[in-house]
Every structure is written in structure tokens, then in C-alpha cells.
Amino acid sequence: MTTVLVAGAGQSGFQAAASLRDKGFAGRVVLIGDEPGVPYQRPPLSKQYLQGTAGVDALHLRPQDFFNDKDIELVDGRVAAINRAESTVTLEDGTSLEYDHLVLATGARNRPLPVPGADLEGVLGLRTRDDADSLRAALEQAKDVVVIGGGFIGLEFAAHAGRPVTVVEAQDRLLARVATPEISAHFAALHEQAGATLILGHGVTALHGDGKVESVELTDGRRLPADLVVIGVGVLPETALAEEAGLKVDNGIVVDEHLTTSDPKIFAVGDCANFPCVHAGQATRLESVQNAVDQARWVAATITGAPAPYDSVPWFWTDQLGNKLQIAGIGTGADHLLVTGDKDAGKFSILAFREDVLIAVESVNRPSDHVSARRLLAATKPVTLDELRAAEFDLKGLAKSRS
């Protein structure tokens, strides 16, 4: 019997296992996760779950009955080593499992804050359900909350903390790594209107306290009072397992257009995979649910005999303070931006072009623009600025006319 082992039971690992069954794979499927219980989704951790409006069951990607019915074996544990010569993995408890195909869905871990005091009590990150439980409990007692990092996670926490917080961001704007300045300005205004204090363009040099955090020291010498500090300065791909097995690693586990590693029996998907992204025009590692899900489906298709180059349009989203930001495509390298819609009403889109070709669309409270942008960016024929101008920048209308 052919055996597929999936190392990592997050979004991509779960999807790989489920998609194998959806595509008629009749062999053994083993899903190995280092957290007990059924696989769960992470996006609500910084939103509804943090607020207490969604319970544990709402996080579950599927109930236990699903895995029983699909004959997907759930194994609690962490893969400690891969023996490529023997096609086996060894778990931390010494268990050895054989594989015909191995899918690495090891995800990412929070990037540590490399300053003195980062290990003080009251300094927390947000990645797992346990992290969210700890943060929710800490919020009940905290008086002064400082968030370090103005990306998606930091701002989602700030939006759902239930109280004003201080956000410290080393870049000169929020969301600098993922969005255009117009989007940054919009969300900065929202957070300030909600009572947040934003400190931009300043890093953190130290956290101070006697056992428990009491203050945050900035690069300009200021000290901010803090009895709870939330670290949201990005993530690092989990590549140690692959590296120790001799697989090629470079800002993630390097894979080809079929998501195959340097070993033809081993694939990598999701946050840990560095793949040739046709929409970015270069090797890329993406941290999104869409990418995790789509890559897992592609690998399942390859294993079941229908390989195809991975070419899904990347898309991302965040919900903050009643505003939904949806991004389609990769805007890196854009040389021209256009705004459509009504910025004053908080319903607008930013169209990003490179050499007069549409490469990305950021939409705030314009879901139809987002859906249409994904269709247009997936088309074989690129969308040009002249074509959009002729369509009066009606993305929905243009997408319908092209279908």
C-alpha cells in the first residue's frame, strides 16, 4: 500500500491529507501534528477567538468524525528526523514511519525580538491556540499594552484587544511590507480613531522589568509603560528538519514549480516553502491561507497522477475595526498606482501596475473588486492600463466581458 506522510497539521497539512482523499487516493494517509486534537485554523486566533466570541470548536477545520470517515490517521508528535535513504521519518518519541511520499507542511514560527528583556513575563506572541489563551488571560489584568510590530498580526490584535493599545513599528508606516502607502494611511487613521497610539519609525532596544515586563525602551530613548507586550515582528520558516535531511533550503524549503524539493519523494507546501511564483516573477515564500490551501491541493494532484505547475493567484485578507482589506496579486515592483472608488467613504481599491500591466489590486470594503481582480490576474492575457481605462476601471465589468 502506498503511504503518504504529512509532517505538520496546520492549514496546508490538513488540506494535503483531505485533498488526497478528495482525489481518490486509496493508500495510507498519516497526518502528524505537534498539537493535540484535530487540526485547527489560525486566522480567528487574532480575531473572534481572542475576543471570546468564538470557542475552540469553531476553530476546528473538521471534527474528529471527518478524519475517521476519510481514514486519515492523526498522529500527535513532532518529526525529529528524515532518513531519505530508507524513506522513513522518526518522531521525537522514537516511533519510525515509512513513506512513499512525504509532504513537509512544517509552517513557520514567530520571529523573536532580539533585545534584552524579551524573555520577561508578560511578553507574548500569537501563533498557536495556547498563545491566544495566554493573551486573552493576560488582557484581563493588563493596564498598559504595547504591540511591537505594525503588520497584520499586530494590528489585528490591536483591533480586537478591546482597549486602546500602543503600536510600535520600526518602519515609517503600518503594513509597510504588505500594502501600499494609501492602505497604510487608511488603517493608521482607523486605529487612531479607535484610541490606539501609533509610534512609527522607531525600533525597540530593550524591555525592562524585574521578572515581569514594566516598560519598553525605544531607539530614541523613550520608555513606554507596559505590563503586557505583544510581539508581532514576522515569522521564520520551519526549515531545520529539511536542512538536517540535506534538502535545499533558502528562506524556506526550496521547491520547483511542482512543489517538489530536491528529493523527488518529498514535497513542501505553505509557509515553509520557497517556490517559483509566476505572479511575483521570482522565488517567493508566502504566508497566507490561500497559498497553503492551493499548494496542498496541487501536491495532492501530483501524487494522484495529475501534476501541473503551481500558478495560483496569491491573495490575502485582514479584518480590522469593521474594515476588510483584501489583496489580490503581488504588488512588489509596482511603478504606478491608481485609486478607484470612494476613499472618504472607506470603500476603495488601489490598482498596482508595472510597465502598464496590472499586477495587484488592494480593496477596502470592495469585495466585488477583489473577486474580479483575482479572475483578471489569473487570465492568460495580461490586463493593461489602457484596457482598464477603456473599461472606466470597472473591474467587475471587465472580468465579465473577458469571460
Secondary structure, DSSP 4 states (H G I P E B T S, - for coil): --EEEEE--SHHHHHHHHHHHHTT--SEEEEEESSSSS-B-SGGGGTHHHHTSS-HHHHBSS-HHHHHHTTEEEEES-EEEEETTTTEEEETTS-EEE-SEEEE---EEEPP--STTTTSBTEE--SSHHHHHHHHHHHHH-SSEEEE--SHHHHHHHHHSSS--EEEESSSSTTTTTS-HHHHHHHHHHHHHTT-EEEES--EEEEE-SSB--EEEETTS-EEE-SEEEE-S-EEE--HHHHHTT--BSSSEE--TT-B-SSTTEEE-GGGEEEEETTTTEEE---SHHHHHHHHHHHHHHHTT------PPPEEEEEETTEEEEEEE--TT--EEEEEEETTTTEEEEEEEETTEEEEEEEES-HHHHHHHHHHHHSSSPPBHHHHHHTTT-HHHHHHHH-
